Amino acid sequence: MDQVDLTTIGTLTEPRVTVRQIAIEVCSHTGNSVHAVFGRSRAAHVCRVRELVCYIAHRRGLTLSQIGRALRRDHSTIKHAIDNEVRRRAEEST
């Protein structure tokens, strides 16, 4: 977990945080558009932020289906995004 994640999770103190709230916080730290994260863009920088949003949302206890509904994507796509983020973090730590 990097500093952006810790900051994002730390500022979201509500018991049930939404995917939109997570996306707003992550986008404010990364400088990306919330509209792009919820949109259909497949640009690498947008996908990376979207994967981070999925990862944080899942770590906060949201199910794959809940995250998928919020982002208008299938739960298997969300699983793939989370796996990508986990793999990226493992590579960065070595």
JOURZI-V278013 format. One record per backbone hydrogen bond with DSSP energy under -1.0 kcal/mol. CO is the residue of the C=O (numbers start at 1). NH is the residue of the N-H. Records with the same first field share a line. If there is no record, write none. Layout:
# JOURZI-V278013
CO=NH ; NH
This chain:
# JOURZI-V278013
2=6
3=7
4=8
5=9
6=10
7=11
11=13
18=22
19=23
20=24
21=25
22=26
23=27
24=28
25=29
26=30
27=31
33=37
34=38
43=47
44=48
45=49
46=50
47=51
48=52
49=53
50=54
51=55
52=56
53=57
54=58
55=59
56=60
57=62
58=61
63=67
64=68
65=69
66=70
67=71
68=73
74=78
75=79
76=80
77=81
78=82
79=83
80=84
81=85
82=86
83=87
84=88
85=89
86=90
87=91
88=92
89=93
